[in-house]
Amino acid sequence: MASTYTADTDDAFIDDITIPAADDFPLAATVFIPRTNRRGAVLINSATAVPQKIYRRFASYLAGRGFVVLTYDYRGVGGSRPKSLVGFNASMADWAAKDITGAVAWMRQRYGEWPLRYVGHSFGGQALGLLPNNAEVAKTLLVAAQAGYWRLMTPPENYRVFVFLNCVARPLTRALGYMPGRMGIGEDLPKGVMLQWASWVLSNRYLLDDPSLTTLSHFPNYRGAMRALTFTDDPWATPPAVELLCSFYSGARPEMVKIAPKDIGARKIGHLGFFKPEFRDTLWEDAADWLEVE
């Protein structure tokens, strides 16, 4: 767990560590610690099938701005996956109730002197409402986070997703015992994660239509500041989908910010693009400025 520093990172110590989920499952994580002028703490929570390494440059940038930052992999993904996913028991509900809940607790235990900031990318933003300890979060930045109902996606992507889930993802996952990432979803996914995700995407109100989710009652408990970023070229997190997710957070007053690539002189942003280093002086700077304000 030696600290690392290279020319392509900001002025921060970077440690690869392991943190416990709420049920003590070990999660691969990375902590980014400013060398000077520490001013706050940020937890970055991944999208579905996206490993923590995607957020490394953004986390390093935030550390350079004075934040202690933690990234991590959900169980079954990236550094937190077992040798085989066949027979591995995990769901998206587990990611929220056990993994993200544990990450919030870990950050509060170690950096409780600062209000906790939460960055939620796609599923990471959805999951905040399911956490029993979401009241520990003072401020939340939602990045392309949405209620992912397929009909709210942009055509023809919505029809592609509908066909893919019903004709490829569900039968293949049941046959193999997991969902191969090479089918175009990113990382391999545990069977329970893929099947639960598919059921949400095919439901009108996304995860709110899942009768097995006893943690839905935690949504109103989040009362902190919230800003939701939506990008006009993102076929998944469209404004109606982001608005629907924001409506679930009845205890907060989410601020929606719609950004077109042309607004920042870019060709495209999409669902994953926010975390590309090319947006360091635009999207990243604006996000860090907002996170800094008490």
Secondary structure, DSSP 8 states (H G I E B T S, - for coil): ---B--TTS-SEEEEEEEEE-TT--EEEEEEEEESS---EEEEEE--TT--GGGGHHHHHHHHHTTEEEEEE--TTSGGG--S--TT----HHHIIIIIIHHHHHHHHHHHTTS-EEEEEETHHHHHGGG-TTGGGEEEEEEES-----GGGS-TTHHHHHHHHIIIIIHHHHHHHSEE-GGGTTSS-EEHHHHHHHHHHHTSTTGGGG-TT-GGGGGGGG--SEEEEEEETT-SSS-HHHHHHHHHH-TTS--EEEEE-GGGGT-S--TTTGGGSGGGIIIIIHHHHHHHH--
